[in-house]
Amino acid sequence: TTPSIQAGKPRILGGVDQQSGGTWLGVNQHGLFVAACNRRKLIPPVVPRSRGILCRELLRSRSAAEAISVAMEELSSNRYEGVNYVIADGEAGWVIHGTNEPEVVALTEGLNVISNRNLNDPRDERCQLAKRLLTLQKLDSPVKFLAVASKVFARSPSSPMRPSMVIRNKDRGTVSSTLIALGLKPRDAIYQFTSGAPDENSFEDYSPMLRDILSRGLREAKLQAATV
């Protein structure tokens, strides 16, 4: 759904899954980013717990390191269907491959791409296409990167046999798209969202909402440090 600031602390900006009440992508006031995407699992649970609910719970963490610890404990219980989680903040970033044997992989400096396989998987045609298109020119600022990314991720299906960013199949397809940039200062943050396939819909700007929760989080952190 359309991004909104969720109730409770810490404040979270993200969409809400209408079925489970969870979210598949969000940023909290501490600058913690968490996103989830589907992947196959060899032996899925009979009655799985919502992966979106877990994503929302991870966004209650104060740091990426804390969220990783919580996620690994949960995913090791085998209560979830296959999932990839991207968890990052200003200090570090990781991906969890949520298979039957969950593993944590650190994000490397530079461009990292993930879909429904492993991080930077050379066998994933969509990941390789995204990497190629995103490295055709020098992208030395968040604004430049997002300008190019908005076009790359709006790449329409050209033929059934060729990879594309937008998926449009009978049983599944791209239903929304989000572009986020997080910098050292709240005013540098960018949050753009479209509630439909990006090749047919325009992105709307939700950056003021993201900057607001990041600014509030920074003020609260300074106040807490001053009173200790």
VENURNOR-V710625 format. One record per residue. RES is the residue in one letter. SS is DSSP state (~ for helix, > for strand, _ for the rest). PSI is psi in degrees with one decimal (999 if undefined). BURIAL is + if it has 16 or more other C-alpha atoms within 10 Angstrom, else -. Layout:
RES_SS_PSI_BURIAL / RES_SS_PSI_BURIAL
//
This chain:
T___175.2_- / T___135.6_- / P___141.7_+ / S_>_160.5_- / I_>_121.0_+ / Q_>_148.0_+ / A___154.1_- / G___177.8_- / K___142.0_- / P___160.6_+ / R___140.2_+ / I_>_134.8_+ / L_>_122.9_+ / G_>_174.4_+ / G___172.3_+ / V___127.6_+ / D___119.9_- / Q___-23.1_- / Q___-48.2_- / S___-20.9_- / G___1.3_- / G___-162.3_+ / T___155.7_+ / W___0.4_+ / L_>_135.9_+ / G_>_167.4_+ / V_>_136.2_+ / N_>_177.6_+ / Q___-14.0_+ / H___0.7_+ / G___17.4_+ / L___126.6_+ / F_>_131.4_+ / V_>_132.5_+ / A_>_152.1_+ / A_>_148.6_+ / C_>_151.1_+ / N_>_150.8_+ / R___161.0_+ / R___150.4_- / K___133.5_- / L___-45.1_- / I___88.6_- / P___155.0_- / P___154.9_- / V___-45.4_- / V___86.9_- / P___148.3_- / R___152.3_- / S___127.6_+ / R_~_-29.3_+ / G_~_-35.4_+ / I_~_-43.6_+ / L_~_-39.7_+ / C_~_-44.2_+ / R_~_-40.1_+ / E_~_-38.1_+ / L_~_-32.5_+ / L___-6.2_+ / R___-4.6_+ / S___160.0_+ / R___-17.8_+ / S___165.0_+ / A_~_-38.1_+ / A_~_-42.3_+ / E_~_-43.1_- / A_~_-38.4_+ / I_~_-43.5_+ / S_~_-45.0_- / V_~_-45.1_- / A_~_-43.9_+ / M_~_-37.9_+ / E_~_-42.1_- / E_~_-47.6_- / L_~_-25.9_+ / S___-13.3_- / S___-9.0_- / N___36.7_+ / R___0.8_+ / Y___150.5_+ / E___172.1_+ / G___139.1_+ / V_>_148.7_+ / N_>_132.9_+ / Y_>_131.4_+ / V_>_122.7_+ / I_>_119.8_+ / A_>_151.8_+ / D___-164.3_+ / G___-11.7_- / E___-39.7_- / A___170.0_- / G_>_145.4_+ / W_>_164.3_+ / V_>_139.0_+ / I_>_121.9_+ / H_>_101.8_+ / G_>_68.0_+ / T___-164.0_+ / N___-20.1_+ / E___85.5_- / P___141.7_+ / E_>_149.2_- / V_>_131.2_+ / V_>_127.8_- / A_>_140.9_- / L___138.9_+ / T___161.4_- / E___137.1_- / G___-151.4_- / L___126.8_- / N___138.1_- / V___137.3_+ / I___146.4_+ / S___-120.7_+ / N___22.2_+ / R___-151.9_+ / N___164.9_+ / L___129.8_+ / N___35.9_+ / D___119.2_+ / P___-15.3_- / R___-10.9_- / D___108.6_+ / E_~_-35.9_- / R_~_-40.4_+ / C_~_-44.1_+ / Q_~_-36.6_+ / L_~_-45.0_+ / A_~_-44.5_+ / K_~_-44.0_+ / R_~_-45.5_- / L_~_-30.6_- / L_~_-6.5_+ / T___16.0_- / L___-21.4_- / Q___163.5_- / K___125.2_- / L___92.1_- / D___16.8_- / S___154.6_- / P_~_-37.7_+ / V_~_-45.6_- / K_~_-42.7_- / F_~_-46.3_+ / L_~_-31.8_+ / A_~_-41.9_- / V_~_-42.5_+ / A_~_-36.6_+ / S_~_-29.4_+ / K_~_-40.0_- / V_~_-47.1_+ / F___-2.8_+ / A___12.2_+ / R___117.1_+ / S___156.0_+ / P___124.9_+ / S___-32.3_- / S___155.5_- / P___-23.3_- / M___-4.1_- / R___142.5_- / P___150.3_+ / S___166.1_+ / M___-46.2_+ / V___129.9_+ / I___130.3_+ / R_>_84.8_- / N___172.3_- / K___-37.5_- / D___-12.6_- / R___162.7_- / G_>_170.2_- / T___122.2_- / V___-11.3_- / S___171.7_+ / S_>_142.8_+ / T_>_137.6_+ / L_>_124.9_+ / I_>_138.7_+ / A_>_132.1_- / L___128.9_+ / G___-169.4_- / L___-29.2_- / K___146.8_- / P_~_-35.0_+ / R_~_-14.9_- / D_~_-8.7_- / A___144.0_+ / I_>_136.6_+ / Y_>_112.4_+ / Q_>_143.7_+ / F_>_143.6_+ / T_>_131.7_+ / S___56.0_+ / G___175.6_+ / A___130.3_+ / P___-11.8_+ / D___-10.8_+ / E___-5.6_- / N___150.1_- / S___150.8_+ / F___141.0_+ / E_>_151.2_- / D_>_123.6_- / Y___18.5_+ / S_~_-41.1_+ / P_~_-35.9_- / M_~_-41.4_+ / L_~_-43.5_+ / R_~_-33.9_+ / D_~_-49.0_+ / I_~_-32.9_+ / L_~_-39.1_+ / S_~_-42.1_+ / R_~_-42.1_+ / G_~_-39.3_+ / L_~_-42.3_+ / R_~_-43.0_- / E_~_-37.9_- / A_~_-40.7_- / K_~_-40.5_- / L_~_-41.9_- / Q_~_-40.3_- / A_~_-34.4_- / A_~_-23.7_- / T_~_-3.7_- / V___999_-
//
